[in-house]
Amino acid sequence: MSDHCSAPADQVGPPGPGTPEAVEVRGFWSRLQLPGLIDVHTHFMPERVLRKVWDYFDALGPLTGGIEWPITYRAEEEQRVALMRDFGVRAFTAMLYPHKPGMARWLNEWAVDFARRTPGCLHTSTLFPEPDVRAYVAEALEAGARVFKAHVQVGAYDPADDLLDGAWGLLAESGIPVVIHCGSGPAPGKHTGPEPIARVLGRHPRLRLIVAHMGMPEYEDFLGLAERYEQVRLDTTMAFTDFAERMAPFPHRALPRLKDLADRVLLGTDFPNIPYSYRHQLEALERLDLGDTWLRAVCHDNGARLFGL
């Protein structure tokens, strides 16, 4: 398989002048003696699609849980990519997702071009339960996809749908990870929660699933799946932030389990679609007080190992 975008962002020249926030973010990972950050959950998609997503948040659509959700980094694509670079994010994703049949293949075609022209991007693809899903997932793998995105909440589909079985099998065989929004936050869906994902893993135990948002709010159930299946990982997206703690607090009793899974938790942020600063996600992780070794693993080393960086 070809690899259209393997060079981390820090290998393409010096960063821009940065901002006060960028100085703070760089100070965070410098203190940990890391070469930068690896963020497995950032959103880049065709501009007209992203603006529809922003409109949905502005309108307090039902999937937002009716919560005020101002977009902190509402900027043009070039500016958002530059911010990733200024923050010192060595590698990031383009989490894009369909909400209806016939959309995934088109998004995947856009993603090939975005990865080619964007240093530091981990070529991202997506999928949806439809008759040709196995075929276009195979095409995406051949085109160099490094990670997939699945959004059970927005797509309103059962991840254990038989239509997806062949695609999950291909992805399990390839070892390509899938970031999947399957928890019931911020608003539950018909197929969210741990049970549908447990059925998928029962069929495909080697599937490298990265559970987005730590599985919010079913944190402990998804920790249990990670403890049971060695290829299951969790990303930190929005978890532990002041915003998420008001909505779905992480149970303090589960922190020892989180620490024990240090090698399978990955930094995710939801940039640019977050109602607070990028640095706040990092501060939220730091204040868990799980130690610098845990932070280094989560913010860089686990992602570097997973993606061979």
WOTAWO-V726280 format. One record per run of one state. SS is the DSSP state (h for helix, s for strand, l for the rest). FROM is the first residue (numbers start at 1). TO is the last residue. If there is no record, write none. Layout:
BEGIN
ss=(SS;SS)
from=(FROM;FROM)
to=(TO;TO)
END
This chain:
BEGIN
ss=(l;h;l;h;l;s;l;h;l;h;l;h;l;s;l;h;l;s;l;s;l;h;l;s;h;l;h;l;s;l;h;l;s;h;l;h;l;s;l;h;l;h;l;h;s;l;h;l;h;l)
from=(1;9;12;20;32;37;40;47;59;62;65;77;88;89;94;104;117;121;123;124;127;133;143;147;152;156;162;175;177;182;194;204;209;212;216;219;229;233;236;242;249;252;261;262;265;267;278;287;292;308)
to=(8;11;19;31;36;39;46;58;61;64;76;87;88;93;103;116;120;122;123;126;132;142;146;151;155;161;174;176;181;193;203;208;211;215;218;228;232;235;241;248;251;260;261;264;266;277;286;291;307;309)
END
